[in-house]
Amino acid sequence: MTEAPAENAFELPFQTACALSETGELALEDYARVLAEASGAEALRSRSDPALVRGVRLYAAKATLTETLARDIEGFAHGLAQGRTGGGLGWS
């Protein structure tokens, strides 16, 4: 986990980037925001390949940002990419 440029924002980099649709990206952001009790979340696209998401930026997270939480969020993203979550909408 690395501190992001914005105040009260933290980046959770993925160990492996994954391809997500726009719908999947929205589901990932919503999932990460809820899990981290954050005011917002933003999927981070790869600069070299914009089809790939390389992590998530969380804003004003209230939850402790642990490795377990980071791996949970990454696992959700990879599940979306592999079609295991039905597109991600309605995950809650």
N, CA, C and O atoms as a MOPAC input file, in Angstrom:
PM7 MOZYME 1SCF
protein

 N      0.83900 1    -1.17300 1     0.00000 1
 C      0.00000 1     0.00000 1     0.00000 1
 C      0.88800 1     1.24200 1     0.00000 1
 O      1.80900 1     1.35600 1     0.80900 1
 N      0.61400 1     2.13700 1    -0.88200 1
 C      1.40600 1     3.34500 1    -0.98000 1
 C      0.49900 1     4.55900 1    -0.89800 1
 O     -0.64200 1     4.53900 1    -1.36000 1
 N      1.02300 1     5.59800 1    -0.31100 1
 C      0.23700 1     6.82800 1    -0.21300 1
 C      0.11800 1     7.45400 1    -1.59600 1
 O      1.09300 1     7.53700 1    -2.34200 1
 N     -1.07100 1     7.88600 1    -1.91800 1
 C     -1.34100 1     8.51900 1    -3.21200 1
 C     -1.11600 1    10.00800 1    -3.09500 1
 O     -1.02800 1    10.52200 1    -1.98000 1
 N     -1.01900 1    10.72100 1    -4.20600 1
 C     -0.77500 1    12.16200 1    -4.17000 1
 C     -1.85100 1    12.96300 1    -3.43400 1
 O     -1.53100 1    13.94100 1    -2.75700 1
 N     -3.10500 1    12.56900 1    -3.55300 1
 C     -4.18500 1    13.32400 1    -2.91300 1
 C     -4.16600 1    13.09800 1    -1.40700 1
 O     -3.83400 1    12.01300 1    -0.93000 1
 N     -4.52700 1    14.14200 1    -0.67000 1
 C     -4.59700 1    14.04000 1     0.78400 1
 C     -5.66600 1    13.02300 1     1.17000 1
 O     -6.73200 1    12.98300 1     0.55700 1
 N     -5.39000 1    12.20700 1     2.17700 1
 C     -6.30700 1    11.17300 1     2.66400 1
 C     -6.64500 1    10.12800 1     1.60900 1
 O     -7.71600 1     9.52400 1     1.66500 1
 N     -5.76700 1     9.90900 1     0.66600 1
 C     -5.97800 1     8.88800 1    -0.35300 1
 C     -4.83000 1     7.88700 1    -0.30500 1
 O     -3.67000 1     8.25700 1    -0.11800 1
 N     -5.17500 1     6.61600 1    -0.47700 1
 C     -4.16900 1     5.55900 1    -0.48700 1
 C     -4.40300 1     4.66000 1    -1.67800 1
 O     -5.54200 1     4.35600 1    -2.03100 1
 N     -3.31900 1     4.24000 1    -2.29400 1
 C     -3.39900 1     3.30500 1    -3.40300 1
 C     -3.17700 1     1.89300 1    -2.89700 1
 O     -2.25800 1     1.63100 1    -2.12100 1
 N     -4.03600 1     0.98400 1    -3.35100 1
 C     -3.86000 1    -0.43600 1    -3.09100 1
 C     -3.47700 1    -1.07700 1    -4.42500 1
 O     -4.35700 1    -1.40600 1    -5.22100 1
 N     -2.19000 1    -1.25900 1    -4.67800 1
 C     -1.77300 1    -1.85300 1    -5.95700 1
 C     -2.07200 1    -3.34500 1    -5.98500 1
 O     -1.94000 1    -4.03000 1    -4.97000 1
 N     -2.47300 1    -3.84600 1    -7.14400 1
 C     -2.70100 1    -5.27300 1    -7.32000 1
 C     -1.37300 1    -5.95200 1    -7.61800 1
 O     -0.48300 1    -5.35600 1    -8.22500 1
 N     -1.24900 1    -7.19300 1    -7.19200 1
 C     -0.06400 1    -7.97200 1    -7.54100 1
 C     -0.05300 1    -8.26500 1    -9.03400 1
 O      1.00700 1    -8.31500 1    -9.65800 1
 N     -1.25100 1    -8.46100 1    -9.60800 1
 C     -1.39200 1    -8.73500 1   -11.03200 1
 C     -2.55000 1    -7.90700 1   -11.56700 1
 O     -3.66300 1    -7.97900 1   -11.04500 1
 N     -2.29300 1    -7.12900 1   -12.59600 1
 C     -3.35900 1    -6.32800 1   -13.21100 1
 C     -4.36600 1    -7.25100 1   -13.88900 1
 O     -4.03900 1    -8.38400 1   -14.24400 1
 N     -5.60100 1    -6.75700 1   -14.06800 1
 C     -6.63200 1    -7.55500 1   -14.72700 1
 C     -7.50100 1    -6.67300 1   -15.61100 1
 O     -7.66500 1    -5.48100 1   -15.35400 1
 N     -8.05300 1    -7.27900 1   -16.65300 1
 C     -8.89900 1    -6.55300 1   -17.59800 1
 C    -10.31900 1    -6.47700 1   -17.05600 1
 O    -10.91300 1    -7.49500 1   -16.70000 1
 N    -10.86300 1    -5.25200 1   -16.99600 1
 C    -12.23400 1    -5.05700 1   -16.52800 1
 C    -13.00100 1    -4.17500 1   -17.50100 1
 O    -12.45400 1    -3.24000 1   -18.08400 1
 N    -14.26400 1    -4.49100 1   -17.66000 1
 C    -15.16000 1    -3.63800 1   -18.43500 1
 C    -15.49300 1    -2.40200 1   -17.59500 1
 O    -15.13500 1    -2.32900 1   -16.41900 1
 N    -16.16500 1    -1.45500 1   -18.19300 1
 C    -16.58100 1    -0.26800 1   -17.43500 1
 C    -17.53300 1    -0.65300 1   -16.30800 1
 O    -17.45900 1    -0.09500 1   -15.21300 1
 N    -18.42400 1    -1.60100 1   -16.57100 1
 C    -19.34700 1    -2.07700 1   -15.54000 1
 C    -18.57500 1    -2.75300 1   -14.41600 1
 O    -18.86600 1    -2.53800 1   -13.24000 1
 N    -17.59600 1    -3.56600 1   -14.77700 1
 C    -16.75700 1    -4.21900 1   -13.78000 1
 C    -15.97800 1    -3.21400 1   -12.95700 1
 O    -15.81900 1    -3.37900 1   -11.74800 1
 N    -15.49200 1    -2.17400 1   -13.61200 1
 C    -14.76100 1    -1.11800 1   -12.90900 1
 C    -15.65400 1    -0.44200 1   -11.87100 1
 O    -15.22100 1    -0.19700 1   -10.74400 1
 N    -16.88300 1    -0.14500 1   -12.24200 1
 C    -17.82000 1     0.47700 1   -11.29800 1
 C    -18.11200 1    -0.44000 1   -10.11700 1
 O    -18.17600 1     0.01000 1    -8.97200 1
 N    -18.28900 1    -1.73200 1   -10.40100 1
 C    -18.54200 1    -2.69700 1    -9.33300 1
 C    -17.33600 1    -2.78700 1    -8.39300 1
 O    -17.49600 1    -2.83100 1    -7.17300 1
 N    -16.13300 1    -2.81200 1    -8.96600 1
 C    -14.91400 1    -2.85500 1    -8.15700 1
 C    -14.81400 1    -1.62600 1    -7.26400 1
 O    -14.52500 1    -1.74500 1    -6.07400 1
 N    -15.04800 1    -0.45800 1    -7.82400 1
 C    -14.96300 1     0.77700 1    -7.03700 1
 C    -15.97500 1     0.76800 1    -5.89700 1
 O    -15.65400 1     1.16800 1    -4.77800 1
 N    -17.18600 1     0.31800 1    -6.17400 1
 C    -18.22000 1     0.26100 1    -5.14000 1
 C    -17.83800 1    -0.73600 1    -4.05200 1
 O    -17.96900 1    -0.44400 1    -2.86400 1
 N    -17.36800 1    -1.90600 1    -4.45600 1
 C    -16.95700 1    -2.94900 1    -3.51500 1
 C    -15.82500 1    -2.45000 1    -2.61400 1
 O    -15.87900 1    -2.60100 1    -1.39400 1
 N    -14.81100 1    -1.86300 1    -3.22300 1
 C    -13.65900 1    -1.36500 1    -2.46100 1
 C    -14.08000 1    -0.25300 1    -1.50500 1
 O    -13.62100 1    -0.20800 1    -0.36400 1
 N    -14.94500 1     0.63900 1    -1.96400 1
 C    -15.41600 1     1.74700 1    -1.12600 1
 C    -16.13700 1     1.22300 1     0.10900 1
 O    -15.90100 1     1.69900 1     1.21900 1
 N    -17.01100 1     0.24800 1    -0.08200 1
 C    -17.77200 1    -0.30000 1     1.04100 1
 C    -16.85800 1    -1.06600 1     1.99500 1
 O    -16.93500 1    -0.87200 1     3.20800 1
 N    -15.99300 1    -1.93600 1     1.46200 1
 C    -15.10600 1    -2.72800 1     2.31500 1
 C    -14.18300 1    -1.85100 1     3.15600 1
 O    -13.94300 1    -2.13500 1     4.33000 1
 N    -13.66800 1    -0.78300 1     2.54800 1
 C    -12.71900 1     0.08400 1     3.24400 1
 C    -13.40500 1     1.20400 1     4.02500 1
 O    -12.74800 1     2.02000 1     4.67100 1
 N    -14.73900 1     1.22800 1     3.95500 1
 C    -15.48600 1     2.31000 1     4.59900 1
 C    -14.91400 1     3.65800 1     4.16300 1
 O    -14.64500 1     4.53300 1     4.98600 1
 N    -14.73900 1     3.79900 1     2.86400 1
 C    -14.11900 1     4.98800 1     2.28600 1
 C    -15.18200 1     5.93400 1     1.72800 1
 O    -16.30500 1     5.52300 1     1.43500 1
 N    -14.81200 1     7.19100 1     1.58900 1
 C    -15.74000 1     8.15300 1     0.99400 1
 C    -15.79600 1     7.99100 1    -0.51700 1
 O    -16.75200 1     8.43500 1    -1.15300 1
 N    -14.78100 1     7.36000 1    -1.09900 1
 C    -14.75700 1     7.12100 1    -2.53500 1
 C    -13.66400 1     6.14600 1    -2.89800 1
 O    -12.75800 1     5.88000 1    -2.10800 1
 N    -13.76000 1     5.61500 1    -4.10600 1
 C    -12.74600 1     4.69400 1    -4.61200 1
 C    -12.63800 1     4.89700 1    -6.11400 1
 O    -13.60900 1     5.24100 1    -6.78900 1
 N    -11.43600 1     4.67600 1    -6.61700 1
 C    -11.17300 1     4.86600 1    -8.04100 1
 C    -10.29900 1     3.72500 1    -8.53500 1
 O     -9.21900 1     3.48300 1    -7.99700 1
 N    -10.76600 1     3.02900 1    -9.55800 1
 C     -9.94300 1     1.99100 1   -10.17800 1
 C     -8.77600 1     2.66700 1   -10.88700 1
 O     -8.94500 1     3.70300 1   -11.53000 1
 N     -7.60600 1     2.08100 1   -10.76800 1
 C     -6.40300 1     2.63700 1   -11.38400 1
 C     -6.06300 1     1.83300 1   -12.62500 1
 O     -5.68200 1     0.66600 1   -12.53700 1
 N     -6.20200 1     2.45900 1   -13.76900 1
 C     -5.90000 1     1.81600 1   -15.04400 1
 C     -4.39400 1     1.86000 1   -15.29800 1
 O     -3.70900 1     2.80200 1   -14.90100 1
 N     -3.90300 1     0.83500 1   -15.95800 1
 C     -2.49900 1     0.78400 1   -16.35300 1
 C     -2.21800 1     1.85300 1   -17.39700 1
 O     -3.00700 1     2.04200 1   -18.32200 1
 N     -1.11200 1     2.54500 1   -17.25400 1
 C     -0.73700 1     3.55700 1   -18.25000 1
 C     -0.33800 1     2.90800 1   -19.57300 1
 O     -0.59800 1     3.46000 1   -20.64200 1
 N      0.29000 1     1.74400 1   -19.50000 1
 C      0.75500 1     1.07600 1   -20.71300 1
 C     -0.36200 1     0.31400 1   -21.43200 1
 O     -0.28800 1     0.10500 1   -22.64300 1
 N     -1.38700 1    -0.09900 1   -20.69700 1
 C     -2.52400 1    -0.80600 1   -21.29900 1
 C     -3.79200 1    -0.41900 1   -20.54300 1
 O     -4.11800 1    -1.04700 1   -19.53600 1
 N     -4.51000 1     0.59600 1   -21.00700 1
 C     -5.69400 1     1.09600 1   -20.30900 1
 C     -6.81500 1     0.07100 1   -20.11700 1
 O     -7.74800 1     0.32300 1   -19.35400 1
 N     -6.74200 1    -1.06900 1   -20.78700 1
 C     -7.74700 1    -2.11700 1   -20.58000 1
 C     -7.53300 1    -2.81900 1   -19.22800 1
 O     -8.43200 1    -3.48800 1   -18.71800 1
 N     -6.34100 1    -2.65800 1   -18.66300 1
 C     -6.00000 1    -3.33800 1   -17.41000 1
 C     -6.14300 1    -2.41600 1   -16.21100 1
 O     -5.77000 1    -1.24400 1   -16.26100 1
 N     -6.69100 1    -2.96700 1   -15.12900 1
 C     -6.76500 1    -2.26000 1   -13.85000 1
 C     -5.61800 1    -2.77400 1   -12.99900 1
 O     -5.45800 1    -3.98200 1   -12.82700 1
 N     -4.81500 1    -1.85100 1   -12.46400 1
 C     -3.61600 1    -2.22900 1   -11.70700 1
 C     -3.76800 1    -2.02600 1   -10.19700 1
 O     -2.85000 1    -2.33100 1    -9.43500 1
 N     -4.92900 1    -1.51000 1    -9.76200 1
 C     -5.15800 1    -1.29400 1    -8.34200 1
 C     -6.34600 1    -0.37500 1    -8.11800 1
 O     -7.10300 1    -0.06500 1    -9.03800 1
 N     -6.48700 1     0.05100 1    -6.87300 1
 C     -7.59100 1     0.92100 1    -6.47400 1
 C     -7.06000 1     2.02700 1    -5.58000 1
 O     -6.21100 1     1.79000 1    -4.72200 1
 N     -7.56100 1     3.22800 1    -5.78300 1
 C     -7.25300 1     4.34400 1    -4.89100 1
 C     -8.47500 1     4.56300 1    -4.00300 1
 O     -9.59500 1     4.69700 1    -4.49400 1
 N     -8.24700 1     4.59600 1    -2.69000 1
 C     -9.31400 1     4.80500 1    -1.71400 1
 C     -9.17400 1     6.17700 1    -1.09300 1
 O     -8.06800 1     6.62200 1    -0.78700 1
 N    -10.29400 1     6.84300 1    -0.90800 1
 C    -10.30900 1     8.17800 1    -0.31700 1
 C    -10.94700 1     8.13400 1     1.06300 1
 O    -12.05000 1     7.61500 1     1.23800 1
 N    -10.23700 1     8.68500 1     2.03700 1
 C    -10.72500 1     8.81600 1     3.41800 1
 C    -11.27600 1     7.49600 1     3.95800 1
 O    -12.39100 1     7.44600 1     4.47700 1
 N    -10.49600 1     6.44300 1     3.83300 1
 C    -10.91900 1     5.13400 1     4.33300 1
 C    -10.92600 1     5.12900 1     5.85500 1
 O     -9.98300 1     5.59800 1     6.49200 1
 N    -11.99300 1     4.59600 1     6.43000 1
 C    -12.10000 1     4.47900 1     7.88600 1
 C    -11.60300 1     3.12400 1     8.37400 1
 O    -11.14400 1     3.00200 1     9.50900 1
 N    -11.69200 1     2.11400 1     7.52700 1
 C    -11.23300 1     0.77500 1     7.89800 1
 C     -9.70300 1     0.73600 1     7.86000 1
 O     -9.06500 1     1.49000 1     7.12500 1
 N     -9.14000 1    -0.15000 1     8.66000 1
 C     -7.69900 1    -0.36000 1     8.62600 1
 C     -7.34300 1    -1.01800 1     7.30100 1
 O     -7.90200 1    -2.05500 1     6.94300 1
 N     -6.41300 1    -0.41400 1     6.58000 1
 C     -6.03000 1    -0.91500 1     5.26500 1
 C     -4.95900 1    -1.99200 1     5.41600 1
 O     -3.76000 1    -1.71200 1     5.38600 1
 N     -5.42000 1    -3.21600 1     5.57800 1
 C     -4.53200 1    -4.35600 1     5.78700 1
 C     -4.25200 1    -5.07600 1     4.46900 1
 O     -4.92200 1    -4.84000 1     3.46400 1
 N     -3.25800 1    -5.95300 1     4.49000 1
 C     -2.97000 1    -6.79000 1     3.32900 1
 C     -4.17200 1    -7.68500 1     3.02300 1
 O     -4.47400 1    -7.94100 1     1.85700 1
 N     -4.84800 1    -8.15400 1     4.05200 1
 C     -6.02200 1    -9.00100 1     3.84900 1
 C     -7.10600 1    -8.24900 1     3.09100 1
 O     -7.70500 1    -8.79300 1     2.16300 1
 N     -7.36100 1    -7.01500 1     3.47500 1
 C     -8.35100 1    -6.20000 1     2.78100 1
 C     -7.92100 1    -5.95800 1     1.33800 1
 O     -8.73800 1    -6.04500 1     0.42100 1
 N     -6.65400 1    -5.65700 1     1.13900 1
 C     -6.13400 1    -5.40900 1    -0.20900 1
 C     -6.28300 1    -6.65500 1    -1.08600 1
 O     -6.69000 1    -6.54500 1    -2.24300 1
 N     -5.96300 1    -7.82600 1    -0.55700 1
 C     -6.08000 1    -9.06200 1    -1.32900 1
 C     -7.54400 1    -9.40900 1    -1.59400 1
 O     -7.86400 1    -9.97200 1    -2.64100 1
 N     -8.43300 1    -9.08100 1    -0.66000 1
 C     -9.86700 1    -9.30100 1    -0.85900 1
 C    -10.36500 1    -8.47300 1    -2.04400 1
 O    -11.08100 1    -8.97600 1    -2.90900 1
 N     -9.97800 1    -7.20700 1    -2.07000 1
 C    -10.38300 1    -6.31500 1    -3.15700 1
 C     -9.79300 1    -6.80700 1    -4.48300 1
 O    -10.48700 1    -6.83200 1    -5.50000 1
 N     -8.52200 1    -7.19600 1    -4.47400 1
 C     -7.90900 1    -7.71000 1    -5.69600 1
 C     -8.59100 1    -8.99600 1    -6.14600 1
 O     -8.81800 1    -9.19400 1    -7.33900 1
 N     -8.91500 1    -9.85800 1    -5.21000 1
 C     -9.60700 1   -11.10100 1    -5.54500 1
 C    -10.96100 1   -10.83700 1    -6.19200 1
 O    -11.35400 1   -11.53300 1    -7.12800 1
 N    -11.66700 1    -9.83400 1    -5.69400 1
 C    -12.94100 1    -9.45300 1    -6.29700 1
 C    -12.72400 1    -8.98500 1    -7.73300 1
 O    -13.47500 1    -9.35800 1    -8.63400 1
 N    -11.69500 1    -8.16700 1    -7.93800 1
 C    -11.39300 1    -7.67100 1    -9.28900 1
 C    -11.09600 1    -8.83100 1   -10.23600 1
 O    -11.59100 1    -8.84800 1   -11.36400 1
 N    -10.30600 1    -9.78500 1    -9.79700 1
 C     -9.96900 1   -10.92700 1   -10.65400 1
 C    -11.19800 1   -11.80100 1   -10.89700 1
 O    -11.34700 1   -12.37900 1   -11.97400 1
 N    -12.07200 1   -11.89700 1    -9.90300 1
 C    -13.32700 1   -12.62100 1   -10.09800 1
 C    -14.18900 1   -11.95700 1   -11.16000 1
 O    -14.81000 1   -12.63300 1   -11.98000 1
 N    -14.22200 1   -10.62900 1   -11.14000 1
 C    -14.95000 1    -9.89200 1   -12.18100 1
 C    -14.35000 1   -10.17700 1   -13.55300 1
 O    -15.07200 1   -10.43200 1   -14.51600 1
 N    -13.03700 1   -10.13300 1   -13.63100 1
 C    -12.34800 1   -10.33700 1   -14.90700 1
 C    -12.59800 1   -11.73700 1   -15.46100 1
 O    -12.63500 1   -11.93300 1   -16.67500 1
 N    -12.77000 1   -12.70600 1   -14.56800 1
 C    -12.97100 1   -14.09400 1   -14.99000 1
 C    -14.44000 1   -14.47100 1   -15.08100 1
 O    -14.77600 1   -15.61500 1   -15.38900 1
 N    -15.32700 1   -13.49800 1   -14.81100 1
 C    -16.75500 1   -13.74600 1   -14.92600 1
 C    -17.36300 1   -14.53900 1   -13.77700 1
 O    -18.45800 1   -15.08300 1   -13.92000 1
 N    -16.67200 1   -14.61700 1   -12.63900 1
 C    -17.17500 1   -15.39000 1   -11.49400 1
 C    -18.19100 1   -14.63200 1   -10.66200 1
 O    -18.85100 1   -15.23200 1    -9.81400 1
 N    -18.33800 1   -13.34300 1   -10.87400 1
 C    -19.23100 1   -12.55300 1   -10.01900 1
 C    -20.44800 1   -12.04300 1   -10.76700 1
 O    -21.14100 1   -11.15600 1   -10.27000 1
 N    -20.72300 1   -12.56700 1   -11.92700 1
 C    -21.89600 1   -12.17000 1   -12.68600 1
 C    -21.86200 1   -10.71200 1   -13.12400 1
 O    -22.90800 1   -10.06900 1   -13.22300 1
 N    -20.68900 1   -10.19500 1   -13.38300 1
 C    -20.56400 1    -8.80200 1   -13.80000 1
 C    -20.34800 1    -7.85100 1   -12.64500 1
 O    -19.97300 1    -6.69600 1   -12.84400 1
 N    -20.58300 1    -8.33500 1   -11.43900 1
 C    -20.29000 1    -7.52400 1   -10.25900 1
 C    -21.41600 1    -6.70100 1    -9.72000 1
 O    -21.41900 1    -6.37100 1    -8.53400 1
 N    -22.37500 1    -6.35600 1   -10.54200 1
 C    -23.47100 1    -5.53400 1   -10.04400 1
 C    -24.37600 1    -6.41500 1    -9.18200 1
 O    -24.70400 1    -7.54400 1    -9.54800 1
 N    -24.76200 1    -5.87900 1    -8.04800 1
 C    -25.57000 1    -6.65300 1    -7.11600 1
 C    -24.73900 1    -7.55600 1    -6.23400 1
 O    -25.27100 1    -8.49600 1    -5.64400 1
 N    -23.43400 1    -7.29300 1    -6.12600 1
 C    -22.52200 1    -8.13000 1    -5.32500 1
 C    -22.88000 1    -8.12600 1    -3.85900 1
 O    -22.63100 1    -9.11400 1    -3.16700 1
 N    -23.46700 1    -7.03100 1    -3.35200 1
 C    -23.71600 1    -6.91300 1    -1.91000 1
 C    -24.80800 1    -7.74600 1    -1.46000 1
 O    -25.13300 1    -7.75200 1    -0.27300 1

